[in-house]
């Protein structure tokens, strides 16, 4: 067992007590669900569009350019791709005369609305640039656009600095002083609110056709971007994802259908599929290929054309996985050498020439998971400048540490939030940066590691793991950040078999004392301590912890246990 066991604390008032399955009751209580209203996924939960600051001014600005040229500038990831597709689709449906989009390569043009991107955009002669999922830190780029006479509307959700860009209008729920009731929107959620307000204004003026698709029909895009960006799935985001999943299950949009097909997703998509199957393929274009492929796929209505783009994204995702695995192996070896046998040290900082800058964030996340401490991975260029990413553990704010490192001259650039950060660093400063992060973060890391644990929501036996139970637990969905998937224990089960399968996964079969069986899978465990522990436990008794899903194969449905961790158990009584 790699983590200590902690019963997830209940904060809900259990107003629903006595009317629910005991496991579901416990799940709700641990997530603060106090009433039936907390379970409402309807669009009635949507906050009025006018309550998000900047919306009225953004509508006025957009309508002023309705008969002119509008250029949407998107970000390279899944949130940026879905935001871009949503805005382009919505504006075209609202009768805007000219709507184009641009998703530039971040490695060539930089992140956000840079002056270089403005130069690229200016060739298309837009009267208005609309940023989606970026722009809140783009002071120089906004200034360059305004100097060319181009208006700029920023729609973003990232945390702003003290000084804002001089844009025509900014819509961001995280602006200082905002009273909007949901600061955790993804970029696509912000874009949805702006487009909903535009559509409402045009409908009120009688300027849209009743046959035109409404903005609510774009909630499939909102769901995909929201889950892929790992924002909390509570409140408004929960409603977005619940409704978006319903739309995705109808399989009406060519881009989504093609994406699900290449991911070999034949059953109804769940939140997990968006985060681990569809989102990574959208991201692959921005990480190692053409940054605009994801947005193009989500705007494509021709099934044949969509299938070609999806196949290319799937190929790029496989290429990304191979690059990531090679880089991760090198980074893990460097980390093990630095930490030593006793794994001393508060932070992992790895760097090498030849690493692809598009995968360092993924590598940092894997290092964080493996070593249970903040981790950074840096891709060094031959000239001695490195581009890197960091990922943190709960309770340790690496964004604040990175900002301090910038202020002290240890980093050329850097920013981020508590759990993730991006940095630009000189190779010569890496040792000093490691020492600074160790000193700065060690106290918080020590506290976080003492407090860490595997939070359990309940326990069942293999004989009780039915499809009905899985359906019952899934009533608490959609699961994700802020509403974690329930972790259930299978106490004192026998490991019938355990073997490596697929891409470093482990397939396991467990048997309970009463003779029940359940099939399990442990993702990416084969090369980890857990994989070795599972193989060593064949024929032995263990306590297992994980979550439940439905495994669909050749038209049949079976319960699948997604195994997270194990611990030795005493033999069954009487055996």
C-alpha positions in Angstrom: 0.0 0.0 0.0 1.5 3.3 -1.1 -0.9 5.5 0.8 -2.4 5.5 4.3 -6.2 4.8 4.4 -8.4 7.7 5.3 -12.2 7.6 5.5 -13.4 10.5 3.4 -14.9 13.0 5.8 -18.6 13.8 5.4 -19.6 17.4 5.2 -23.2 17.0 3.9 -26.2 17.3 6.2 -27.6 14.0 5.0 -30.9 15.5 4.3 -31.4 12.6 1.8 -30.7 10.0 4.4 -32.8 6.9 4.4 -33.9 7.2 0.8 -30.6 6.1 -0.9 -28.3 3.1 -1.2 -25.9 3.3 1.7 -22.9 3.7 -0.6 -24.5 6.5 -2.5 -25.6 8.2 0.7 -22.0 8.1 1.9 -20.7 9.5 -1.4 -23.2 12.4 -1.3 -22.4 13.2 2.3 -18.7 13.3 1.6 -19.2 15.8 -1.2 -21.4 18.2 0.8 -24.7 17.3 -0.9 -27.4 18.5 1.5 -30.6 18.6 -0.6 -32.2 17.5 -3.8 -31.4 21.0 -5.2 -27.7 20.1 -5.0 -28.3 17.2 -7.4 -30.0 19.4 -10.1 -28.3 19.2 -13.5 -30.8 21.2 -15.4 -30.0 24.4 -17.2 -32.1 26.3 -14.6 -28.9 26.2 -12.6 -27.2 28.5 -15.1 -26.4 31.9 -13.7 -28.0 34.8 -15.7 -25.7 35.8 -18.5 -25.8 39.4 -17.5 -24.3 38.7 -14.1 -20.8 38.0 -15.6 -19.0 41.3 -15.7 -18.1 42.5 -19.2 -20.9 40.7 -20.9 -23.0 43.7 -21.9 -19.9 45.5 -23.3 -18.8 42.4 -25.1 -22.2 42.0 -26.8 -22.1 45.7 -27.8 -18.6 45.3 -29.3 -19.4 42.1 -31.1 -22.6 43.4 -32.7 -20.7 46.5 -33.8 -18.5 44.1 -35.9 -21.3 41.9 -37.1 -20.9 43.0 -40.7 -17.1 43.3 -40.6 -14.3 40.7 -40.1 -14.0 38.9 -36.8 -10.9 36.7 -36.1 -11.0 34.2 -33.2 -7.6 33.5 -31.7 -7.6 30.2 -29.7 -5.3 28.4 -27.4 -3.5 25.1 -28.3 -5.2 22.7 -25.8 -8.6 21.1 -25.7 -10.2 24.0 -23.7 -8.9 26.4 -26.4 -10.0 24.2 -29.3 -13.5 23.8 -27.9 -13.7 27.5 -27.1 -12.6 28.4 -30.6 -15.1 26.0 -32.3 -17.9 27.2 -30.0 -17.4 30.9 -30.8 -16.9 30.4 -34.5 -20.0 28.2 -34.8 -22.1 30.5 -32.7 -21.2 33.7 -34.5 -21.7 32.1 -37.9 -25.1 30.9 -36.8 -25.9 34.4 -35.6 -25.4 35.8 -39.1 -22.0 37.4 -38.7 -20.6 38.3 -42.1 -17.0 37.0 -41.7 -15.8 34.8 -38.9 -12.3 33.2 -39.2 -10.0 31.6 -36.6 -6.4 31.2 -35.8 -4.7 28.7 -33.5 -0.9 29.4 -33.9 1.9 27.1 -32.9 3.0 28.1 -29.4 6.6 27.0 -29.9 6.9 29.3 -32.9 4.7 32.3 -31.9 4.6 32.0 -28.1 1.7 31.6 -25.7 -1.3 33.9 -25.7 -1.9 36.9 -28.0 1.7 37.8 -28.7 2.9 40.6 -31.1 4.1 37.8 -33.5 0.6 36.3 -33.5 -0.9 39.8 -34.1 1.3 40.2 -37.1 0.1 36.8 -38.4 -3.5 37.8 -37.7 -3.2 41.2 -39.3 -2.7 39.5 -42.7 -6.3 38.5 -42.6 -7.4 42.1 -42.0 -9.8 41.6 -39.1 -11.6 44.5 -37.5 -11.9 42.6 -34.2 -9.8 39.9 -32.6 -11.6 37.7 -30.0 -9.3 35.7 -27.8 -10.6 32.5 -26.2 -9.0 30.7 -23.3 -6.1 33.2 -23.5 -5.2 36.9 -23.5 -5.4 38.0 -19.9 -1.6 38.3 -19.8 -1.1 39.5 -23.3 -0.2 43.1 -22.7 2.2 43.5 -25.6 0.0 41.6 -28.1 -3.1 43.7 -27.3 -1.1 46.9 -27.6 0.2 45.7 -31.0 -3.3 45.0 -32.2 -4.7 48.3 -31.0 -1.8 50.1 -32.7 -3.0 48.5 -36.0 -6.6 49.8 -35.3 -7.9 46.3 -34.4 -10.3 46.0 -31.5 -9.7 43.2 -29.0 -12.2 41.3 -26.9 -10.5 39.0 -24.4 -12.4 36.0 -23.1 -10.4 34.1 -20.6 -10.5 32.3 -17.2 -6.8 32.4 -16.1 -5.8 34.4 -13.1 -4.9 38.0 -14.1 -1.9 40.1 -12.9 -2.4 43.3 -11.1 -2.3 45.2 -14.4 -4.7 44.2 -17.2 -4.1 44.4 -20.9 -5.6 47.5 -22.6 -8.2 45.5 -24.5 -11.5 46.9 -25.7 -13.4 44.6 -23.4 -12.4 41.8 -21.0 -14.7 39.0 -19.9 -13.1 36.9 -17.1 -14.8 35.6 -14.0 -11.5 35.8 -12.1 -11.1 39.6 -12.4 -10.6 41.4 -9.1 -13.9 42.4 -7.6 -16.0 40.1 -9.8 -19.2 39.0 -8.1 -20.0 36.3 -10.6 -21.2 33.1 -8.9 -18.8 30.7 -10.6 -15.2 31.6 -10.8 -14.1 28.1 -11.8 -15.4 28.2 -15.4 -13.1 26.8 -18.0 -12.3 29.1 -21.0 -15.1 27.3 -23.0 -17.6 28.2 -20.2 -16.7 31.8 -20.5 -17.0 31.7 -24.2 -20.4 30.0 -23.9 -21.7 32.9 -21.7 -20.6 35.5 -24.2 -22.2 33.7 -27.1 -25.4 33.1 -25.1 -25.7 36.8 -24.5 -25.0 37.6 -28.1 -27.7 35.2 -29.3 -30.2 36.6 -26.7 -29.6 40.1 -27.9 -30.1 39.2 -31.6 -33.2 37.1 -30.8 -34.7 40.0 -28.9 -34.1 42.3 -31.9 -35.6 39.7 -34.3 -32.3 39.4 -36.2 -31.9 35.6 -36.0 -33.7 32.9 -37.9 -35.9 30.5 -35.8 -34.3 27.7 -37.7 -30.8 28.6 -36.6 -29.2 26.4 -34.0 -29.3 27.7 -30.5 -26.2 28.2 -28.3 -27.5 25.4 -25.9 -26.8 22.9 -28.8 -23.1 23.6 -28.3 -23.0 22.2 -24.8 -21.2 19.1 -26.1 -18.2 21.4 -26.7 -18.6 23.0 -23.3 -18.5 19.6 -21.6 -15.4 18.4 -23.5 -13.4 21.5 -22.8 -14.5 21.7 -19.2 -13.5 18.2 -18.3 -10.3 18.3 -20.3 -9.2 21.5 -18.5 -9.7 19.8 -15.1 -11.7 22.6 -13.6 -14.0 21.7 -10.6 -17.1 19.8 -11.6 -19.4 21.5 -9.1 -22.3 23.9 -9.5 -22.4 25.4 -12.9 -19.7 23.2 -14.4 -21.5 20.2 -13.2 -24.7 21.2 -15.1 -22.6 22.0 -18.2 -21.0 18.6 -18.3 -24.2 16.6 -17.4 -26.1 18.3 -20.3 -23.1 18.1 -22.6 -22.7 14.4 -22.1 -26.3 13.9 -23.2 -25.6 15.8 -26.4 -22.4 13.8 -27.0 -24.3 10.5 -26.6 -26.6 11.5 -29.5 -23.5 11.3 -31.7 -24.8 14.1 -34.0 -21.6 16.1 -34.5 -19.2 14.7 -37.1 -16.1 15.8 -35.3 -17.1 14.2 -32.0 -18.2 11.0 -33.7 -14.9 10.6 -35.6 -13.0 11.3 -32.4 -15.0 8.7 -30.5 -14.5 6.2 -33.4 -10.7 6.5 -33.5 -10.6 6.2 -29.7 -12.6 3.0 -30.1 -15.4 4.3 -27.8 -18.5 2.5 -28.9 -20.6 2.9 -25.8 -22.0 6.1 -24.3 -19.3 8.5 -23.3 -18.7 9.3 -19.7 -16.7 12.0 -18.0 -13.7 9.7 -17.8 -13.7 9.2 -21.6 -13.6 13.0 -22.1 -10.6 13.4 -19.9 -8.6 10.3 -20.8 -9.6 9.4 -24.4 -11.0 12.4 -26.3 -9.2 15.3 -24.6 -5.7 13.9 -25.1 -6.3 13.4 -28.8 -7.4 17.0 -29.2 -4.4 18.1 -27.2 -2.0 16.0 -29.3 -2.2 18.5 -32.2 -1.1 21.4 -30.0 1.6 19.4 -28.3 3.5 17.9 -31.2 1.6 18.6 -34.4 -0.5 21.3 -35.9 -2.1 23.4 -33.2 -5.3 24.1 -35.2 -6.2 20.4 -35.9 -8.4 20.1 -32.7 -10.4 23.2 -33.5 -10.8 22.2 -37.2 -12.1 18.8 -36.2 -14.7 20.3 -33.9 -15.9 22.7 -36.6 -16.1 20.1 -39.3 -19.5 18.9 -40.4 -18.4 16.6 -43.2 -18.0 13.0 -41.8 -15.3 12.1 -44.4 -13.2 15.2 -43.7 -13.7 14.8 -39.9 -12.6 11.2 -40.0 -9.3 12.2 -41.8 -8.6 14.9 -39.1 -9.5 12.5 -36.3 -7.2 9.8 -37.7 -4.3 12.3 -37.9 -4.9 13.4 -34.3 -5.0 9.7 -33.2 -1.7 9.2 -35.0 -0.2 12.3 -33.3 -1.5 11.0 -29.9 0.3 7.7 -30.4 3.5 9.6 -31.4 3.0 11.8 -28.3 2.7 8.7 -26.1 5.9 7.3 -27.4 7.8 10.5 -26.9 6.4 10.9 -23.4 7.3 7.4 -22.4 10.9 7.9 -23.6 11.2 11.2 -21.9 9.6 9.9 -18.7 12.1 7.0 -18.5 15.0 9.5 -18.6 13.3 11.9 -16.2 12.6 9.1 -13.7 16.2 7.9 -13.8 17.4 11.4 -13.1 14.9 11.9 -10.3 15.8 8.5 -8.6 19.5 9.4 -8.8 18.9 12.9 -7.3 16.5 11.7 -4.5 18.5 8.6 -3.5 17.4 5.3 -2.1 15.6 7.0 0.8 13.9 9.5 -1.6 15.1 12.5 0.3 14.1 15.9 -1.0 11.0 18.0 -1.3 11.0 18.7 -5.0 11.9 16.8 -8.2 13.6 19.0 -10.9 14.6 17.2 -14.1 16.1 18.6 -17.3 17.7 17.4 -20.5 18.5 18.4 -24.1 16.4 16.7 -26.7 13.2 16.5 -24.8 10.1 17.7 -26.6 8.7 20.8 -24.9 5.2 19.6 -25.8 5.4 16.7 -23.3 7.2 18.2 -20.3 3.9 19.0 -18.6 2.7 15.4 -18.9 6.1 14.1 -17.7 6.0 16.5 -14.7 2.5 15.1 -13.8 3.8 11.5 -14.0 6.8 12.4 -11.8 4.5 14.1 -9.3 2.4 10.9 -9.1 5.3 8.6 -8.8 7.3 10.5 -6.2 4.4 12.2 -4.3 6.0 15.6 -4.4 6.1 18.7 -6.7 7.9 17.9 -9.9 9.3 20.0 -12.8 10.5 18.8 -16.2 12.5 21.1 -18.4 13.3 20.7 -22.1 16.7 22.4 -22.8 17.6 24.0 -26.1 21.1 23.8 -27.4 21.6 27.4 -26.6 21.1 26.8 -22.9 17.6 28.0 -22.4 15.0 25.6 -21.1 11.2 25.5 -21.3 9.5 23.5 -18.5 6.4 22.7 -16.6 5.7 21.9 -13.0 2.9 20.0 -11.3 2.2 20.0 -7.6 0.5 18.0 -4.8 -2.4 19.2 -2.8 -1.4 21.8 -0.2 1.7 23.0 -2.0 1.5 26.2 -4.1 4.1 26.0 -6.8 2.7 29.0 -8.7 3.6 31.3 -5.8 7.1 29.8 -5.6 7.6 30.3 -9.4 6.6 33.9 -9.2 9.1 34.4 -6.4 11.8 32.7 -8.5 11.1 35.2 -11.3 11.3 38.1 -8.9 14.7 36.9 -7.6 16.1 36.4 -11.1 16.3 32.6 -11.1 13.8 32.3 -14.0 13.6 34.2 -17.2 9.8 33.8 -17.2 7.3 31.9 -15.1 3.7 31.8 -14.0 0.9 29.5 -13.1 -1.3 28.6 -10.2 -1.1 26.3 -7.1 -1.1 23.0 -8.9 0.6 23.8 -12.2 3.2 26.2 -13.5 5.3 27.0 -16.6 8.8 28.2 -16.5 11.6 29.5 -18.8 15.1 29.0 -17.2 18.8 29.2 -18.1 20.6 25.8 -17.9 23.2 27.5 -15.8 20.6 28.5 -13.2 19.1 25.0 -12.7 21.1 24.0 -9.7 20.3 27.3 -8.0 16.6 26.9 -8.9 16.5 23.4 -7.4 18.0 24.7 -4.1 15.5 27.6 -4.0 12.5 25.3 -4.6 13.8 22.9 -1.9 14.1 25.6 0.6 10.9 27.3 -0.3 8.6 24.3 -0.6 10.1 21.8 1.9 7.9 22.9 4.9 4.6 22.7 2.9 5.6 19.4 1.2 6.3 17.8 4.6 2.9 18.8 5.9 1.2 17.7 2.7 2.9 14.3 2.7 1.9 13.7 6.3 -1.7 14.6 5.5 -1.9 12.6 2.3 -4.0 9.5 2.1 -6.3 7.3 0.0 -9.7 8.6 0.8 -12.3 5.8 0.8 -16.1 6.3 0.3 -17.2 2.8 1.2 -16.5 -1.0 1.0 -18.2 -3.9 -0.9 -17.3 -7.4 -1.8 -16.8 -8.8 -5.3 -20.2 -10.6 -5.1 -21.9 -7.2 -4.6 -20.3 -5.5 -7.5 -23.2 -5.5 -9.9 -24.1 -3.3 -12.8 -26.9 -1.9 -10.6 -24.4 -0.9 -8.0 -22.3 0.9 -10.6 -25.4 2.7 -12.0 -26.3 3.7 -8.4 -22.9 5.2 -7.8 -23.0 7.0 -11.1 -26.0 8.9 -10.0 -23.4 11.1 -8.2 -21.7 11.8 -11.6 -20.3 13.7 -13.4 -17.0 13.0 -11.6 -13.9 15.0 -11.9 -12.0 17.8 -10.1 -14.0 19.0 -7.1 -16.3 16.0 -7.3 -13.9 13.1 -7.2 -14.9 9.6 -8.4 -15.8 7.5 -5.4 -13.0 5.2 -4.2 -14.4 1.9 -2.9 -12.5 -0.8 -1.0 -12.7 -4.5 -1.7 -11.5 -6.0 1.6 -9.7 -9.3 1.9 -9.9 -10.6 -1.7 -7.8 -13.2 -3.4 -5.7 -12.2 -6.4 -6.7 -15.0 -8.9 -4.4 -13.6 -11.5 -2.4 -10.5 -12.4 -0.7 -9.8 -15.7 0.6 -7.0 -17.8 -1.7 -5.9 -20.7 -1.8 -3.1 -23.2 0.3 -0.1 -22.7 1.9 -0.9 -19.3 -1.5 -1.6 -17.7 -2.2 -4.5 -15.3 -5.2 -6.8 -15.7 -6.3 -8.5 -12.4 -9.1 -10.9 -11.3 -10.2 -10.8 -7.7 -12.2 -13.3 -5.7 -14.1 -12.6 -2.5 -14.6 -14.9 0.5 -18.1 -15.8 -0.6 -17.0 -16.9 -4.0 -17.7 -13.7 -6.0 -15.4 -12.5 -8.8 -14.6 -9.1 -10.3 -12.3 -8.2 -13.2 -10.0 -5.2 -12.5 -7.6 -3.1 -14.4 -4.8 -0.9 -13.0 -3.8 1.8 -15.5 0.0 2.4 -16.1 0.8 0.2 -13.1 3.0 -2.4 -14.8 6.2 -0.3 -14.5 5.3 1.0 -11.1 5.6 -0.4 -7.6 1.9 -1.4 -7.7 2.4 -3.6 -10.7 5.2 -5.5 -9.0 3.1 -5.8 -5.8 0.2 -7.2 -7.8 2.3 -9.9 -9.4 3.8 -10.8 -6.1 0.3 -11.1 -4.6 -0.9 -13.7 -7.0 -2.7 -16.4 -5.0 -2.6 -14.2 -1.9 -5.1 -12.1 0.0 -5.2 -8.4 -0.4 -7.3 -5.3 0.4 -7.9 -3.5 -2.9 -9.1 0.1 -3.5 -10.4 1.7 -6.7 -13.5 2.8 -8.6 -16.1 1.1 -10.6 -16.9 1.4 -14.3 -18.9 -0.5 -17.0 -16.7 -2.5 -19.4 -18.5 -2.8 -22.8 -17.2 -5.4 -25.2 -19.0 -7.0 -28.2 -22.4 -5.8 -27.1 -22.0 -7.1 -23.5 -21.6 -5.1 -20.3 -19.6 -6.2 -17.3 -18.5 -4.5 -14.1 -14.9 -3.4 -14.2 -12.9 -2.4 -11.1 -10.3 0.3 -11.7 -7.7 -0.6 -9.1 -5.8 2.2 -7.5 -3.9 0.6 -4.6 -3.5 -2.6 -2.6 -2.4 -3.7 0.9 -1.7 -7.2 2.3 -4.6 -8.9 4.1 -4.9 -11.7 6.5 -6.3 -15.0 5.1 -10.1 -15.4 5.1 -11.5 -16.8 8.4 -11.5 -20.6 8.4 -9.1 -21.0 5.5 
